Amino acid sequence: MKIIVLGAGKVGKTLIKHMSNEDHDIIVVDQNATKVEEVVNQYDVIGVVGNGGSYDILMEAGAEDANLIICVTTQMN
């Protein structure tokens, strides 16, 4: 299953930790390059740096053929 996780914070990392053990193709998207690099180095996932609400970033992450997209980002006011 191809899964895109939007957000590499506490909740995103927890989801990635559990799903990476289940042989899924996981792509993580976050605006913070340091968070993306940390998750990519720790788990077998692909990282994309950028805004998950952007069409171009979603296309780069492969949203057109993803089975599941999970959004776990913080709300900014």
N, CA, C and O atoms as a CHARMM CRD file, in Angstrom:
* protein
*
  308
    1    1 MET  N      0.84700  -1.17300   0.00000 PROA 1      0.00000
    2    1 MET  CA     0.00000   0.00000   0.00000 PROA 1      0.00000
    3    1 MET  C      0.89300   1.23800   0.00000 PROA 1      0.00000
    4    1 MET  O      1.88300   1.29500   0.72900 PROA 1      0.00000
    5    2 LYS  N      0.54300   2.21700  -0.81200 PROA 2      0.00000
    6    2 LYS  CA     1.27800   3.47700  -0.86800 PROA 2      0.00000
    7    2 LYS  C      0.55700   4.49100   0.01600 PROA 2      0.00000
    8    2 LYS  O     -0.60700   4.82200  -0.21100 PROA 2      0.00000
    9    3 ILE  N      1.28500   4.98100   1.04000 PROA 3      0.00000
   10    3 ILE  CA     0.69900   5.87200   2.03100 PROA 3      0.00000
   11    3 ILE  C      1.50600   7.16400   2.08800 PROA 3      0.00000
   12    3 ILE  O      2.73400   7.13200   2.17700 PROA 3      0.00000
   13    4 ILE  N      0.81700   8.29300   2.03800 PROA 4      0.00000
   14    4 ILE  CA     1.45700   9.59400   2.19200 PROA 4      0.00000
   15    4 ILE  C      1.03900  10.15500   3.54500 PROA 4      0.00000
   16    4 ILE  O     -0.14900  10.23400   3.85700 PROA 4      0.00000
   17    5 VAL  N      2.03200  10.54400   4.34400 PROA 5      0.00000
   18    5 VAL  CA     1.76800  11.14200   5.64200 PROA 5      0.00000
   19    5 VAL  C      2.17400  12.61400   5.56100 PROA 5      0.00000
   20    5 VAL  O      3.34200  12.93500   5.34200 PROA 5      0.00000
   21    6 LEU  N      1.20400  13.49200   5.73900 PROA 6      0.00000
   22    6 LEU  CA     1.46800  14.92600   5.73500 PROA 6      0.00000
   23    6 LEU  C      1.68000  15.37300   7.17300 PROA 6      0.00000
   24    6 LEU  O      0.72800  15.50500   7.94100 PROA 6      0.00000
   25    7 GLY  N      2.93700  15.60400   7.52800 PROA 7      0.00000
   26    7 GLY  CA     3.29100  16.01800   8.88000 PROA 7      0.00000
   27    7 GLY  C      4.26300  15.04100   9.51200 PROA 7      0.00000
   28    7 GLY  O      3.97000  13.85400   9.64700 PROA 7      0.00000
   29    8 ALA  N      5.43200  15.55700   9.90200 PROA 8      0.00000
   30    8 ALA  CA     6.46300  14.71300  10.51700 PROA 8      0.00000
   31    8 ALA  C      6.68400  15.10000  11.97100 PROA 8      0.00000
   32    8 ALA  O      7.79900  15.01800  12.48600 PROA 8      0.00000
   33    9 GLY  N      5.61200  15.52100  12.62200 PROA 9      0.00000
   34    9 GLY  CA     5.68400  15.84400  14.04600 PROA 9      0.00000
   35    9 GLY  C      5.49800  14.58900  14.88900 PROA 9      0.00000
   36    9 GLY  O      5.72700  13.47300  14.42300 PROA 9      0.00000
   37   10 LYS  N      5.08700  14.78200  16.11400 PROA 10     0.00000
   38   10 LYS  CA     4.94300  13.67200  17.06000 PROA 10     0.00000
   39   10 LYS  C      3.95900  12.60400  16.56200 PROA 10     0.00000
   40   10 LYS  O      4.27300  11.41400  16.58800 PROA 10     0.00000
   41   11 VAL  N      2.78800  13.02000  16.11600 PROA 11     0.00000
   42   11 VAL  CA     1.77100  12.06400  15.65100 PROA 11     0.00000
   43   11 VAL  C      2.22500  11.41500  14.34000 PROA 11     0.00000
   44   11 VAL  O      2.11000  10.20000  14.17500 PROA 11     0.00000
   45   12 GLY  N      2.73600  12.21900  13.41600 PROA 12     0.00000
   46   12 GLY  CA     3.21900  11.68000  12.14300 PROA 12     0.00000
   47   12 GLY  C      4.30600  10.64400  12.33300 PROA 12     0.00000
   48   12 GLY  O      4.26800   9.58100  11.71400 PROA 12     0.00000
   49   13 LYS  N      5.28300  10.94500  13.19200 PROA 13     0.00000
   50   13 LYS  CA     6.37500   9.99800  13.44000 PROA 13     0.00000
   51   13 LYS  C      5.87100   8.70700  14.08000 PROA 13     0.00000
   52   13 LYS  O      6.37300   7.62500  13.77600 PROA 13     0.00000
   53   14 THR  N      4.88800   8.81700  14.95800 PROA 14     0.00000
   54   14 THR  CA     4.32100   7.61900  15.58900 PROA 14     0.00000
   55   14 THR  C      3.63900   6.73700  14.54900 PROA 14     0.00000
   56   14 THR  O      3.81700   5.51800  14.55100 PROA 14     0.00000
   57   15 LEU  N      2.86000   7.35000  13.66100 PROA 15     0.00000
   58   15 LEU  CA     2.21500   6.58800  12.59100 PROA 15     0.00000
   59   15 LEU  C      3.25200   5.92600  11.68400 PROA 15     0.00000
   60   15 LEU  O      3.13000   4.75000  11.34300 PROA 15     0.00000
   61   16 ILE  N      4.26200   6.68400  11.30200 PROA 16     0.00000
   62   16 ILE  CA     5.31200   6.16300  10.42400 PROA 16     0.00000
   63   16 ILE  C      6.04000   5.00300  11.08800 PROA 16     0.00000
   64   16 ILE  O      6.33000   3.99700  10.44000 PROA 16     0.00000
   65   17 LYS  N      6.33400   5.13600  12.36200 PROA 17     0.00000
   66   17 LYS  CA     7.02600   4.06600  13.10100 PROA 17     0.00000
   67   17 LYS  C      6.25400   2.75500  13.01100 PROA 17     0.00000
   68   17 LYS  O      6.83700   1.70200  12.75300 PROA 17     0.00000
   69   18 HSD  N      4.95100   2.82000  13.22300 PROA 18     0.00000
   70   18 HSD  CA     4.14200   1.60000  13.21900 PROA 18     0.00000
   71   18 HSD  C      3.90800   1.06100  11.81000 PROA 18     0.00000
   72   18 HSD  O      3.92800  -0.15200  11.59800 PROA 18     0.00000
   73   19 MET  N      3.68800   1.94800  10.85400 PROA 19     0.00000
   74   19 MET  CA     3.40200   1.49500   9.49100 PROA 19     0.00000
   75   19 MET  C      4.64500   1.03500   8.74300 PROA 19     0.00000
   76   19 MET  O      4.54100   0.21200   7.83300 PROA 19     0.00000
   77   20 SER  N      5.81500   1.54500   9.10200 PROA 20     0.00000
   78   20 SER  CA     7.03100   1.15200   8.38300 PROA 20     0.00000
   79   20 SER  C      7.39700  -0.30300   8.64300 PROA 20     0.00000
   80   20 SER  O      8.14600  -0.89800   7.86800 PROA 20     0.00000
   81   21 ASN  N      6.88500  -0.87700   9.70900 PROA 21     0.00000
   82   21 ASN  CA     7.12800  -2.28600  10.01600 PROA 21     0.00000
   83   21 ASN  C      6.18500  -3.21300   9.25000 PROA 21     0.00000
   84   21 ASN  O      6.32300  -4.43300   9.33100 PROA 21     0.00000
   85   22 GLU  N      5.23400  -2.65300   8.51300 PROA 22     0.00000
   86   22 GLU  CA     4.22100  -3.45400   7.83800 PROA 22     0.00000
   87   22 GLU  C      4.39800  -3.49500   6.32100 PROA 22     0.00000
   88   22 GLU  O      3.45100  -3.80900   5.60000 PROA 22     0.00000
   89   23 ASP  N      5.57900  -3.18900   5.83800 PROA 23     0.00000
   90   23 ASP  CA     5.92600  -3.28500   4.41900 PROA 23     0.00000
   91   23 ASP  C      5.06500  -2.40700   3.51200 PROA 23     0.00000
   92   23 ASP  O      4.65700  -2.83200   2.43100 PROA 23     0.00000
   93   24 HSD  N      4.79000  -1.17700   3.96000 PROA 24     0.00000
   94   24 HSD  CA     4.08600  -0.20000   3.13800 PROA 24     0.00000
   95   24 HSD  C      5.11200   0.72600   2.49100 PROA 24     0.00000
   96   24 HSD  O      6.21200   0.90400   3.01600 PROA 24     0.00000
   97   25 ASP  N      4.75200   1.31400   1.35400 PROA 25     0.00000
   98   25 ASP  CA     5.54400   2.37900   0.75200 PROA 25     0.00000
   99   25 ASP  C      5.04700   3.67400   1.36700 PROA 25     0.00000
  100   25 ASP  O      3.91200   4.08800   1.12900 PROA 25     0.00000
  101   26 ILE  N      5.90400   4.31900   2.16500 PROA 26     0.00000
  102   26 ILE  CA     5.49700   5.50800   2.90600 PROA 26     0.00000
  103   26 ILE  C      6.28300   6.71900   2.43000 PROA 26     0.00000
  104   26 ILE  O      7.50700   6.67900   2.30500 PROA 26     0.00000
  105   27 ILE  N      5.55100   7.79900   2.16600 PROA 27     0.00000
  106   27 ILE  CA     6.14200   9.07100   1.80000 PROA 27     0.00000
  107   27 ILE  C      5.71600  10.06400   2.86400 PROA 27     0.00000
  108   27 ILE  O      4.52500  10.19100   3.15100 PROA 27     0.00000
  109   28 VAL  N      6.67200  10.77100   3.45500 PROA 28     0.00000
  110   28 VAL  CA     6.36100  11.77500   4.46000 PROA 28     0.00000
  111   28 VAL  C      6.61400  13.15400   3.87700 PROA 28     0.00000
  112   28 VAL  O      7.62800  13.38700   3.21900 PROA 28     0.00000
  113   29 VAL  N      5.67300  14.07300   4.12900 PROA 29     0.00000
  114   29 VAL  CA     5.77200  15.44400   3.63700 PROA 29     0.00000
  115   29 VAL  C      5.71900  16.39100   4.83100 PROA 29     0.00000
  116   29 VAL  O      4.82800  16.29000   5.67500 PROA 29     0.00000
  117   30 ASP  N      6.67400  17.30700   4.89500 PROA 30     0.00000
  118   30 ASP  CA     6.68000  18.32100   5.95000 PROA 30     0.00000
  119   30 ASP  C      7.44400  19.52500   5.43600 PROA 30     0.00000
  120   30 ASP  O      8.33200  19.39100   4.59400 PROA 30     0.00000
  121   31 GLN  N      7.10000  20.70300   5.94300 PROA 31     0.00000
  122   31 GLN  CA     7.80300  21.91600   5.54600 PROA 31     0.00000
  123   31 GLN  C      9.16600  22.03600   6.21200 PROA 31     0.00000
  124   31 GLN  O     10.03200  22.76700   5.73100 PROA 31     0.00000
  125   32 ASN  N      9.36000  21.33000   7.30500 PROA 32     0.00000
  126   32 ASN  CA    10.60600  21.38700   8.05600 PROA 32     0.00000
  127   32 ASN  C     11.56400  20.30800   7.53800 PROA 32     0.00000
  128   32 ASN  O     11.36100  19.11500   7.76400 PROA 32     0.00000
  129   33 ALA  N     12.60800  20.75700   6.84200 PROA 33     0.00000
  130   33 ALA  CA    13.56500  19.81500   6.23400 PROA 33     0.00000
  131   33 ALA  C     14.27200  18.96100   7.27900 PROA 33     0.00000
  132   33 ALA  O     14.58800  17.80100   7.01400 PROA 33     0.00000
  133   34 THR  N     14.52200  19.50900   8.45000 PROA 34     0.00000
  134   34 THR  CA    15.19600  18.75500   9.51400 PROA 34     0.00000
  135   34 THR  C     14.32900  17.58800   9.97900 PROA 34     0.00000
  136   34 THR  O     14.83000  16.48400  10.18800 PROA 34     0.00000
  137   35 LYS  N     13.02800  17.83500  10.14000 PROA 35     0.00000
  138   35 LYS  CA    12.11000  16.75700  10.55400 PROA 35     0.00000
  139   35 LYS  C     12.03300  15.67000   9.48900 PROA 35     0.00000
  140   35 LYS  O     12.04100  14.48100   9.80700 PROA 35     0.00000
  141   36 VAL  N     11.96000  16.07800   8.23000 PROA 36     0.00000
  142   36 VAL  CA    11.89600  15.10300   7.13800 PROA 36     0.00000
  143   36 VAL  C     13.16800  14.26400   7.11600 PROA 36     0.00000
  144   36 VAL  O     13.10100  13.04100   7.00000 PROA 36     0.00000
  145   37 GLU  N     14.31300  14.90500   7.22600 PROA 37     0.00000
  146   37 GLU  CA    15.59300  14.18500   7.21000 PROA 37     0.00000
  147   37 GLU  C     15.68800  13.20400   8.37500 PROA 37     0.00000
  148   37 GLU  O     16.18200  12.08900   8.20900 PROA 37     0.00000
  149   38 GLU  N     15.22000  13.61300   9.54600 PROA 38     0.00000
  150   38 GLU  CA    15.25500  12.74600  10.72800 PROA 38     0.00000
  151   38 GLU  C     14.43000  11.47800  10.51500 PROA 38     0.00000
  152   38 GLU  O     14.88100  10.37800  10.83400 PROA 38     0.00000
  153   39 VAL  N     13.22100  11.63600   9.97400 PROA 39     0.00000
  154   39 VAL  CA    12.33700  10.49000   9.74500 PROA 39     0.00000
  155   39 VAL  C     12.90900   9.58400   8.65100 PROA 39     0.00000
  156   39 VAL  O     12.86400   8.36000   8.77400 PROA 39     0.00000
  157   40 VAL  N     13.44100  10.17300   7.59300 PROA 40     0.00000
  158   40 VAL  CA    14.01700   9.38700   6.49500 PROA 40     0.00000
  159   40 VAL  C     15.21300   8.57500   6.98300 PROA 40     0.00000
  160   40 VAL  O     15.39200   7.42600   6.57900 PROA 40     0.00000
  161   41 ASN  N     16.02300   9.16400   7.84100 PROA 41     0.00000
  162   41 ASN  CA    17.19500   8.46000   8.36500 PROA 41     0.00000
  163   41 ASN  C     16.82600   7.37100   9.36600 PROA 41     0.00000
  164   41 ASN  O     17.55700   6.39200   9.51600 PROA 41     0.00000
  165   42 GLN  N     15.70700   7.53500  10.04300 PROA 42     0.00000
  166   42 GLN  CA    15.31000   6.58800  11.08400 PROA 42     0.00000
  167   42 GLN  C     14.47800   5.42200  10.54500 PROA 42     0.00000
  168   42 GLN  O     14.56600   4.30500  11.05600 PROA 42     0.00000
  169   43 TYR  N     13.67000   5.68300   9.51200 PROA 43     0.00000
  170   43 TYR  CA    12.76800   4.66200   8.99100 PROA 43     0.00000
  171   43 TYR  C     12.95900   4.51300   7.48800 PROA 43     0.00000
  172   43 TYR  O     13.57800   5.36300   6.84900 PROA 43     0.00000
  173   44 ASP  N     12.43500   3.44700   6.93200 PROA 44     0.00000
  174   44 ASP  CA    12.53400   3.19400   5.49600 PROA 44     0.00000
  175   44 ASP  C     11.38400   3.90900   4.78000 PROA 44     0.00000
  176   44 ASP  O     10.40900   3.28700   4.35700 PROA 44     0.00000
  177   45 VAL  N     11.52900   5.23900   4.65700 PROA 45     0.00000
  178   45 VAL  CA    10.49300   6.06400   4.03000 PROA 45     0.00000
  179   45 VAL  C     11.15000   7.04700   3.06200 PROA 45     0.00000
  180   45 VAL  O     12.36300   7.25800   3.08800 PROA 45     0.00000
  181   46 ILE  N     10.32200   7.63700   2.21600 PROA 46     0.00000
  182   46 ILE  CA    10.76100   8.68000   1.29100 PROA 46     0.00000
  183   46 ILE  C     10.30100  10.00800   1.86500 PROA 46     0.00000
  184   46 ILE  O      9.18900  10.10100   2.38500 PROA 46     0.00000
  185   47 GLY  N     11.12500  11.02800   1.78300 PROA 47     0.00000
  186   47 GLY  CA    10.78100  12.34000   2.30700 PROA 47     0.00000
  187   47 GLY  C     10.62900  13.38300   1.22400 PROA 47     0.00000
  188   47 GLY  O     11.37400  13.39500   0.24400 PROA 47     0.00000
  189   48 VAL  N      9.66100  14.25600   1.40800 PROA 48     0.00000
  190   48 VAL  CA     9.44700  15.39400   0.51700 PROA 48     0.00000
  191   48 VAL  C      9.30400  16.63000   1.40700 PROA 48     0.00000
  192   48 VAL  O      8.48400  16.65600   2.32400 PROA 48     0.00000
  193   49 VAL  N     10.10600  17.64100   1.12600 PROA 49     0.00000
  194   49 VAL  CA    10.04000  18.87800   1.89700 PROA 49     0.00000
  195   49 VAL  C      9.13100  19.85200   1.17300 PROA 49     0.00000
  196   49 VAL  O      9.35400  20.16700   0.00400 PROA 49     0.00000
  197   50 GLY  N      8.10300  20.33100   1.86600 PROA 50     0.00000
  198   50 GLY  CA     7.19600  21.30200   1.28100 PROA 50     0.00000
  199   50 GLY  C      5.85900  21.31600   1.98400 PROA 50     0.00000
  200   50 GLY  O      5.63500  20.57600   2.94200 PROA 50     0.00000
  201   51 ASN  N      4.97600  22.16400   1.50000 PROA 51     0.00000
  202   51 ASN  CA     3.64500  22.33100   2.05500 PROA 51     0.00000
  203   51 ASN  C      2.72300  21.24400   1.49800 PROA 51     0.00000
  204   51 ASN  O      2.49700  21.18000   0.29000 PROA 51     0.00000
  205   52 GLY  N      2.19800  20.40100   2.36400 PROA 52     0.00000
  206   52 GLY  CA     1.32600  19.31200   1.94200 PROA 52     0.00000
  207   52 GLY  C      0.00300  19.76600   1.35900 PROA 52     0.00000
  208   52 GLY  O     -0.72900  18.95100   0.79800 PROA 52     0.00000
  209   53 GLY  N     -0.32000  21.03600   1.47500 PROA 53     0.00000
  210   53 GLY  CA    -1.52400  21.57000   0.86700 PROA 53     0.00000
  211   53 GLY  C     -1.29700  22.06400  -0.54900 PROA 53     0.00000
  212   53 GLY  O     -2.23100  22.50200  -1.22000 PROA 53     0.00000
  213   54 SER  N     -0.05300  21.99100  -1.00000 PROA 54     0.00000
  214   54 SER  CA     0.29500  22.44600  -2.34800 PROA 54     0.00000
  215   54 SER  C      0.11200  21.32400  -3.36100 PROA 54     0.00000
  216   54 SER  O      0.56800  20.20000  -3.15100 PROA 54     0.00000
  217   55 TYR  N     -0.55700  21.64300  -4.45700 PROA 55     0.00000
  218   55 TYR  CA    -0.77200  20.65900  -5.51500 PROA 55     0.00000
  219   55 TYR  C      0.55000  20.09800  -6.02500 PROA 55     0.00000
  220   55 TYR  O      0.68500  18.88500  -6.18300 PROA 55     0.00000
  221   56 ASP  N      1.52100  20.96100  -6.28200 PROA 56     0.00000
  222   56 ASP  CA     2.81600  20.51800  -6.80800 PROA 56     0.00000
  223   56 ASP  C      3.53000  19.56900  -5.84400 PROA 56     0.00000
  224   56 ASP  O      4.12300  18.58000  -6.27300 PROA 56     0.00000
  225   57 ILE  N      3.47500  19.86500  -4.55800 PROA 57     0.00000
  226   57 ILE  CA     4.11600  18.99500  -3.56000 PROA 57     0.00000
  227   57 ILE  C      3.39500  17.65300  -3.48700 PROA 57     0.00000
  228   57 ILE  O      4.04100  16.61000  -3.38800 PROA 57     0.00000
  229   58 LEU  N      2.07100  17.66900  -3.53500 PROA 58     0.00000
  230   58 LEU  CA     1.32100  16.41000  -3.51600 PROA 58     0.00000
  231   58 LEU  C      1.63700  15.56400  -4.74200 PROA 58     0.00000
  232   58 LEU  O      1.75100  14.34300  -4.63600 PROA 58     0.00000
  233   59 MET  N      1.77800  16.19200  -5.89700 PROA 59     0.00000
  234   59 MET  CA     2.14300  15.45100  -7.10900 PROA 59     0.00000
  235   59 MET  C      3.56100  14.89600  -6.99500 PROA 59     0.00000
  236   59 MET  O      3.82500  13.77400  -7.42800 PROA 59     0.00000
  237   60 GLU  N      4.47300  15.67700  -6.41200 PROA 60     0.00000
  238   60 GLU  CA     5.84200  15.19500  -6.19900 PROA 60     0.00000
  239   60 GLU  C      5.85100  13.98700  -5.26700 PROA 60     0.00000
  240   60 GLU  O      6.65000  13.06700  -5.44000 PROA 60     0.00000
  241   61 ALA  N      4.96300  13.99700  -4.28300 PROA 61     0.00000
  242   61 ALA  CA     4.87500  12.88800  -3.32800 PROA 61     0.00000
  243   61 ALA  C      4.17200  11.66800  -3.92300 PROA 61     0.00000
  244   61 ALA  O      4.22700  10.58300  -3.34400 PROA 61     0.00000
  245   62 GLY  N      3.51400  11.83100  -5.06800 PROA 62     0.00000
  246   62 GLY  CA     2.85400  10.70800  -5.71600 PROA 62     0.00000
  247   62 GLY  C      1.40700  10.52000  -5.31100 PROA 62     0.00000
  248   62 GLY  O      0.91200   9.39300  -5.29500 PROA 62     0.00000
  249   63 ALA  N      0.72300  11.59700  -4.98500 PROA 63     0.00000
  250   63 ALA  CA    -0.66100  11.49800  -4.51900 PROA 63     0.00000
  251   63 ALA  C     -1.60100  10.89700  -5.55400 PROA 63     0.00000
  252   63 ALA  O     -2.63100  10.32900  -5.19300 PROA 63     0.00000
  253   64 GLU  N     -1.26200  11.01300  -6.83800 PROA 64     0.00000
  254   64 GLU  CA    -2.16900  10.51900  -7.87200 PROA 64     0.00000
  255   64 GLU  C     -2.36100   9.00700  -7.82200 PROA 64     0.00000
  256   64 GLU  O     -3.37500   8.50600  -8.30700 PROA 64     0.00000
  257   65 ASP  N     -1.42300   8.27800  -7.25500 PROA 65     0.00000
  258   65 ASP  CA    -1.60100   6.82800  -7.15400 PROA 65     0.00000
  259   65 ASP  C     -1.44400   6.30800  -5.71900 PROA 65     0.00000
  260   65 ASP  O     -1.14900   5.13200  -5.50500 PROA 65     0.00000
  261   66 ALA  N     -1.64600   7.19600  -4.74500 PROA 66     0.00000
  262   66 ALA  CA    -1.57600   6.79500  -3.33600 PROA 66     0.00000
  263   66 ALA  C     -2.86000   6.07300  -2.94100 PROA 66     0.00000
  264   66 ALA  O     -3.94700   6.41100  -3.41100 PROA 66     0.00000
  265   67 ASN  N     -2.72200   5.08800  -2.08300 PROA 67     0.00000
  266   67 ASN  CA    -3.88400   4.38500  -1.55200 PROA 67     0.00000
  267   67 ASN  C     -4.49900   5.12300  -0.36500 PROA 67     0.00000
  268   67 ASN  O     -5.69000   4.99700  -0.08300 PROA 67     0.00000
  269   68 LEU  N     -3.64900   5.90500   0.33100 PROA 68     0.00000
  270   68 LEU  CA    -4.09800   6.57500   1.54800 PROA 68     0.00000
  271   68 LEU  C     -3.26100   7.82900   1.75900 PROA 68     0.00000
  272   68 LEU  O     -2.04100   7.80000   1.59500 PROA 68     0.00000
  273   69 ILE  N     -3.91300   8.93000   2.12200 PROA 69     0.00000
  274   69 ILE  CA    -3.22500  10.16300   2.49400 PROA 69     0.00000
  275   69 ILE  C     -3.69500  10.52900   3.89300 PROA 69     0.00000
  276   69 ILE  O     -4.89200  10.67700   4.14000 PROA 69     0.00000
  277   70 ILE  N     -2.74500  10.67100   4.80000 PROA 70     0.00000
  278   70 ILE  CA    -3.05600  10.98200   6.19800 PROA 70     0.00000
  279   70 ILE  C     -2.48600  12.35800   6.50500 PROA 70     0.00000
  280   70 ILE  O     -1.29400  12.60000   6.31600 PROA 70     0.00000
  281   71 CYS  N     -3.33800  13.25500   6.97700 PROA 71     0.00000
  282   71 CYS  CA    -2.90000  14.60900   7.31000 PROA 71     0.00000
  283   71 CYS  C     -2.86000  14.77400   8.82600 PROA 71     0.00000
  284   71 CYS  O     -3.89200  14.72300   9.49700 PROA 71     0.00000
  285   72 VAL  N     -1.66500  14.97100   9.35000 PROA 72     0.00000
  286   72 VAL  CA    -1.47700  15.14600  10.79100 PROA 72     0.00000
  287   72 VAL  C     -0.58800  16.36900  11.02900 PROA 72     0.00000
  288   72 VAL  O      0.43200  16.29000  11.71300 PROA 72     0.00000
  289   73 THR  N     -0.99300  17.48600  10.45400 PROA 73     0.00000
  290   73 THR  CA    -0.24800  18.73000  10.59500 PROA 73     0.00000
  291   73 THR  C     -0.89200  19.59000  11.66300 PROA 73     0.00000
  292   73 THR  O     -2.03800  19.36500  12.05200 PROA 73     0.00000
  293   74 THR  N     -0.15200  20.57100  12.13000 PROA 74     0.00000
  294   74 THR  CA    -0.69500  21.49900  13.10600 PROA 74     0.00000
  295   74 THR  C     -1.45100  22.60000  12.38500 PROA 74     0.00000
  296   74 THR  O     -1.15600  22.92200  11.23400 PROA 74     0.00000
  297   75 GLN  N     -2.41000  23.16200  13.05900 PROA 75     0.00000
  298   75 GLN  CA    -3.17600  24.27200  12.48600 PROA 75     0.00000
  299   75 GLN  C     -2.47700  25.56400  12.84300 PROA 75     0.00000
  300   75 GLN  O     -2.22500  25.84000  14.01600 PROA 75     0.00000
  301   76 MET  N     -2.16700  26.35000  11.83900 PROA 76     0.00000
  302   76 MET  CA    -1.49800  27.62900  12.05500 PROA 76     0.00000
  303   76 MET  C     -2.52700  28.74500  11.89800 PROA 76     0.00000
  304   76 MET  O     -3.27900  28.76800  10.92300 PROA 76     0.00000
  305   77 ASN  N     -2.56100  29.65600  12.84100 PROA 77     0.00000
  306   77 ASN  CA    -3.49500  30.80100  12.76600 PROA 77     0.00000
  307   77 ASN  C     -2.79800  32.00000  12.18900 PROA 77     0.00000
  308   77 ASN  O     -3.40900  33.05900  12.04400 PROA 77     0.00000
